[in-house]
Amino acid sequence: MALGGGHGLYGSLSALRLITDRITAVVTVADDGGSSGRLRKEFGVLPPGDLRMALSALCDDSEWGRTWRNVLQHRFHSDGPLNGHAVGNLLILALWEELGGSVPALQWVGRLLKIRGQVLPMATTPLDIEADVDHDGVHSTVRGQVAVATSKGHVTRIALVPANPPVEAEVIQAIHEADWVILGPGSWFTSVIPHLLVPQLRQALVDSPAKKLLTLNVATEGETHGMTASDHIRSFHQHAPELKLDVVLADPSSVEDQSEAEREAASCGAHFTVRHVRMADGSPRHDALRLAAAYRDVFEGL
């Protein structure tokens, strides 16, 4: 199973679907920008965008699956109120209203795309991310996924509002039944770390017999500017010190000091593995084939 959100989770799912059909994606529900943010504000629902992305990543590799994936990802461009909305967001919202539950609605979209696996929300209620930020000695608190992701400075604290949101029973069951749990890549403080801040989810991860793998990003972004691979591992450990990892996977281009990263990984109980998983053109994205090969080697090696 894989936990995360946005393009990072899309990348790990695109790799995993090349090596297995038994995939569960658990998706962050804190987005407050764009089409998702507008629908969340207007209807009081979970932001559907990251859920849509995960469904699209797992679609069947056939004309049927690819066509419906493209429809789901299609965005309207106009001067009216539909501008910027993704068709998939509207479809998921319509099914939520028709069926009265997030999991059944996502299952129906999954059937439409003939996805490999299932997609579940991290919590049953929309979440806000709150962060304390230190910028040149000036401390401030920002709230909201977009505000945190675009903040300038060093994030010193991250929290969820509400702090103890309810979690679907299917999520807890999937964690306990998983062989492997993949965390990352993705926006660090808004897609990866939030999973560790949901008490039920964190405890399920600690209790699960599944092996755990942390996939590091191939580049930093606004919220993680200046953070090294070691900083990311240390940050993960600080937010869930009781959660032991088995493997930390990184591309060599993102590792400044491998010996230091190895020490930080060992403090989490993990083996630090370096593999070329970045796109060959050097763009800051994971290559699905390379990442799938790295995952397969790790799975077969442990």
C-alpha positions in Angstrom: 0.0 0.0 0.0 1.1 3.6 -0.5 0.3 6.7 1.5 0.7 10.3 0.3 -1.0 12.8 -2.0 -0.8 14.7 -5.2 1.9 14.1 -7.8 4.2 12.3 -5.4 1.6 9.6 -4.7 0.8 9.5 -8.4 4.4 8.6 -9.0 4.7 5.8 -6.5 1.3 4.3 -7.6 2.4 4.5 -11.3 5.4 2.4 -10.3 3.7 0.0 -8.0 1.0 -0.8 -10.6 3.8 -2.2 -12.9 4.6 -4.9 -10.4 1.4 -5.7 -8.5 -2.4 -5.6 -8.7 -2.8 -5.6 -4.9 -2.5 -1.9 -4.1 -4.3 0.3 -1.6 -3.7 4.1 -1.8 -4.4 6.2 1.3 -4.7 9.8 0.3 -4.3 13.1 2.2 -7.5 15.2 2.4 -6.1 18.6 3.3 -6.0 20.4 -0.1 -7.6 23.8 0.0 -6.6 25.2 -3.4 -7.8 25.1 -7.0 -10.8 23.1 -8.0 -10.6 20.9 -4.8 -10.5 23.9 -2.5 -13.5 25.5 -4.3 -15.6 22.3 -4.0 -14.5 21.7 -0.4 -15.6 25.3 0.5 -18.9 25.2 -1.4 -20.1 21.7 -0.4 -18.2 21.0 2.8 -16.8 17.7 1.3 -13.4 16.1 1.3 -11.2 17.7 -1.4 -11.4 15.3 -4.3 -8.3 16.3 -6.3 -5.7 14.0 -4.8 -8.2 11.1 -4.7 -8.8 11.7 -8.4 -5.1 11.6 -9.1 -4.6 8.3 -7.2 -7.5 6.8 -9.1 -6.0 7.9 -12.4 -2.6 6.5 -11.5 -4.1 3.0 -11.0 -6.3 2.9 -14.1 -6.3 -0.2 -16.3 -3.7 0.1 -19.2 -6.3 -0.4 -21.9 -8.2 1.9 -24.3 -11.1 1.9 -21.8 -8.9 2.7 -18.8 -6.8 5.3 -20.5 -9.9 7.0 -22.0 -11.7 7.3 -18.7 -8.4 8.4 -17.0 -8.1 11.3 -19.5 -11.8 12.2 -19.0 -11.3 12.2 -15.2 -8.2 14.4 -15.6 -9.8 16.8 -18.1 -10.1 20.4 -16.9 -12.6 22.9 -18.2 -11.3 26.2 -19.5 -13.8 29.1 -19.7 -14.7 32.5 -18.4 -17.5 31.0 -16.2 -17.8 29.1 -12.9 -16.6 25.8 -14.3 -13.2 27.2 -15.2 -10.4 25.1 -13.7 -12.7 22.3 -12.4 -11.5 18.8 -13.3 -14.2 16.4 -14.5 -13.1 13.8 -12.1 -13.6 16.1 -9.1 -17.2 16.8 -10.2 -17.8 13.1 -10.8 -16.5 12.1 -7.3 -18.6 14.8 -5.7 -21.7 13.7 -7.6 -21.2 10.1 -6.4 -20.6 11.2 -2.8 -24.0 13.0 -2.9 -25.7 10.0 -4.6 -24.3 7.3 -2.4 -23.8 9.2 0.8 -20.3 7.8 1.6 -16.8 8.5 0.4 -15.6 4.9 0.2 -18.5 3.5 -2.0 -18.2 6.5 -4.3 -14.5 5.9 -4.8 -15.1 2.2 -5.4 -17.6 3.1 -8.2 -15.1 5.4 -9.9 -12.5 2.6 -9.5 -14.8 0.2 -11.3 -15.3 2.7 -14.1 -11.5 3.0 -14.6 -10.9 -0.7 -13.8 -8.2 0.3 -11.4 -5.6 -2.0 -9.9 -6.4 -1.9 -6.2 -8.4 0.6 -4.2 -8.2 4.3 -3.2 -9.2 5.5 0.3 -9.2 8.9 2.1 -6.8 9.4 5.0 -9.7 10.7 7.1 -13.4 11.1 6.8 -13.4 14.8 7.3 -11.6 17.6 5.5 -8.4 18.6 7.3 -6.4 21.8 7.7 -2.7 21.9 8.0 -1.1 24.4 10.4 2.6 25.1 10.5 4.9 27.3 12.5 7.5 28.9 10.2 10.8 30.6 10.9 11.8 33.0 8.2 15.0 35.0 8.9 14.3 35.0 12.6 10.7 36.0 12.2 8.2 33.4 13.5 4.7 33.0 12.1 1.9 30.5 12.0 0.3 29.7 8.7 -2.8 27.6 8.1 -3.9 25.7 5.0 -2.2 23.4 2.5 -1.5 26.1 0.0 -0.2 28.5 2.6 2.2 25.9 4.1 3.4 24.6 0.7 4.3 28.2 -0.5 5.6 29.5 2.8 9.1 30.9 2.8 11.3 29.8 5.7 11.9 26.8 7.8 8.9 24.8 9.1 9.4 24.1 12.8 6.1 22.6 13.7 3.2 20.9 11.8 -0.2 20.0 13.0 -3.6 19.0 11.8 -7.0 20.6 12.5 -8.9 18.7 13.8 -6.1 16.9 15.6 -7.8 13.6 15.9 -10.0 13.1 12.9 -12.0 9.9 12.3 -10.5 7.2 10.0 -12.4 4.7 7.8 -12.3 1.2 9.1 -11.1 0.1 5.6 -8.0 2.1 6.0 -7.0 0.5 9.3 -7.7 -3.0 7.9 -5.7 -2.3 4.8 -2.7 -1.2 6.9 -2.8 -4.4 9.0 -3.1 -6.6 6.0 -0.4 -5.0 3.9 2.9 -6.7 3.1 4.6 -3.3 2.4 3.7 0.3 3.3 5.2 2.9 1.1 5.4 6.5 2.4 6.5 9.3 0.0 7.5 10.7 -2.2 5.5 13.9 -2.2 5.2 17.4 -0.7 6.8 16.7 2.6 4.8 18.7 5.2 1.5 18.7 3.3 1.4 15.1 1.8 3.8 12.8 3.6 4.0 13.9 7.2 0.2 14.5 7.7 -0.3 10.7 7.7 1.9 10.5 10.9 -0.3 13.1 12.6 -3.5 11.2 12.5 -3.5 9.2 15.8 -5.4 6.2 14.6 -3.4 6.0 11.4 -0.1 6.4 13.1 -0.9 3.7 15.7 -2.0 1.3 12.9 1.3 1.9 11.1 3.2 1.2 14.3 1.2 -2.0 15.0 1.1 -3.3 11.5 3.5 -6.3 10.7 4.0 -4.8 7.2 7.5 -3.7 6.2 7.8 0.1 5.8 9.6 2.0 3.0 10.2 5.7 2.9 10.8 7.1 -0.6 12.6 10.4 -0.5 11.9 13.2 -3.0 14.4 13.8 -5.9 14.3 17.6 -5.2 13.3 20.1 -2.6 10.5 22.6 -3.0 9.2 25.7 -1.2 8.3 24.1 2.1 11.5 22.0 2.2 14.0 24.5 0.7 17.4 23.7 2.0 16.6 20.4 3.6 19.0 17.5 2.9 18.1 13.8 2.6 19.3 13.4 6.3 17.0 16.3 7.3 14.0 14.6 5.7 14.7 11.3 7.5 15.3 13.1 10.8 12.0 15.0 10.4 10.1 11.8 9.7 11.6 10.2 12.9 10.8 13.3 15.0 7.1 13.1 14.0 6.8 9.4 14.6 9.7 8.2 16.8 7.9 4.9 17.6 7.5 4.0 13.9 10.3 1.8 12.6 11.2 1.8 8.9 12.8 -1.0 7.0 14.1 0.8 4.0 14.8 4.5 3.0 15.1 4.8 -0.8 16.8 7.8 -2.4 18.1 8.9 -5.8 21.9 9.7 -5.6 21.2 13.2 -6.9 19.3 14.0 -3.7 21.9 12.7 -1.3 24.6 15.2 -0.2 26.2 13.1 2.5 25.5 9.4 2.2 27.2 8.4 5.4 25.1 10.9 7.4 21.9 9.7 5.6 22.8 6.1 6.4 23.2 7.0 10.1 19.8 8.8 10.2 18.1 5.8 8.4 19.7 3.4 10.9 18.2 5.5 13.8 14.8 4.6 12.3 15.8 0.9 12.0 16.1 1.2 8.2 18.6 0.3 5.6 19.5 3.3 3.3 19.3 2.3 -0.3 20.4 4.5 -3.2 19.1 3.9 -6.7 18.7 5.9 -9.9 15.0 6.6 -9.8 14.9 10.1 -11.3 13.8 10.9 -14.8 16.7 10.5 -17.3 16.3 14.1 -18.5 17.1 15.3 -15.0 13.6 16.8 -14.3 12.6 16.6 -10.6 10.3 13.7 -11.0 10.5 9.9 -10.4 10.6 7.7 -13.5 7.9 5.0 -13.1 10.0 2.2 -14.7 13.1 3.0 -12.6 11.1 3.4 -9.4 9.2 0.1 -10.1 12.6 -1.7 -10.6 13.9 -0.2 -7.3 10.7 -1.3 -5.5 10.9 -4.8 -6.9 14.5 -5.2 -5.9 13.7 -4.0 -2.4 10.7 -6.2 -2.0 12.6 -9.3 -3.2 15.6 -8.5 -1.1 13.8 -8.4 2.3 
